[in-house]
Amino acid sequence: MATQLDYYGILQVHLRAEKEVIDAAYRRLASKYHPDVSKVSDAADRMKQINAAYEVLSDPDRRAAYDAARGVTPSTGTPPRAGGTSQHSDKARRTLTIVVGLVLLAVVAFRLVPALLLLVTRFVVPLVVISLFVWLLFTLAKPRG
């Protein structure tokens, strides 16, 4: 019996991938290896493999028969999502990143406040006083008429 191709490997998807993931993988690979687009010498052969893999994996009955022929039984657990992580962990990671960023910003701000106050009192206040004094001199020296 001839060696059966690994359709999951061809489409670069997980054994328990959802239909949406398989569709997206097919579209991505088809746009990359279509003979009209690709400059790769074996693009036509690769596209034939991609089409064959998609035909089998996109049909639930053919996919089950293919898995049974390979002796593989996918677990009944939740299949992995397209990103490989759950939506909740993405939200948690994003929230954690924002919180850590705000904490770092607060630490830096509180560490810089004394230095900024010193900078303001040493440089900005005298500059404002000098500017007001020069403005006052020019205002008073302006001829009225």
Secondary structure, DSSP 8 states (H G I E B T S, - for coil): ------HHHHHT--TT--HHHHHHHHHHHHHHH-TTT---TTHHHHHHHHHHHHHHHHSHHHHHHHHHHHT----SS----TTSS-HHHHHHHHHHHHHHHHHHHHHHHHHHHHHHHHHIIIIIHHHHHHHHHHHHHHHHHS---
